[in-house]
């Protein structure tokens, strides 16, 4: 018999409940009192597992972003090294003007360098606050690593070639003086 509950004793004496049912209810109440019930720890365990999974996902995302930034910095450093190693020395008094970031810039070149720039054999790249000339092969390697460093490339006209062929046919009827300097 249950010793502390007079209601249970009265129900047992009246024959409304069985002794086995009474013992089962007493065991469940005892488990609930001592915190050994299965429902509460499962909720806590699920919350903890979900929090661990979310933290692991955040950690993976942060690590992937860090690796991408490190790879980007490595590619920029490689591009800088290529420019330093392969830059063409600039000599001459002729001004070659081009636009970079919305402003007109000028580099001093000789006649040979000007012709190579116009033909697309040389490319202008920006390194920090200065502009350098690179041969096409080196410029392609720089473009693979950091295309933002390329400022002027006359050899990249393949996309607009169809439109320019019509324009070239129209403007071919006009004569341009050979000694015209921009």
MOQUI-V122771 format. One line per field, one symbol per residue. ss: DSSP state (@ for helix, = for strand, . for the rest). A space follows every 10 residues. Layout:
ss: ???
//
This chain:
ss: .....@@@@@ @@@@....@@ @@@@@@@@@@ @@@....@@@ @@@@@@@@@@ @@@@@@@@@@ @@@@@@@@@@ @@@@@@@@@@ @@@@@@==.. ...======= ..=======. @@@@@@@@@. .======..= =====@@@@@ @@@@@.@@@= ==........ @@@@@@@@@@ @......... ..
//
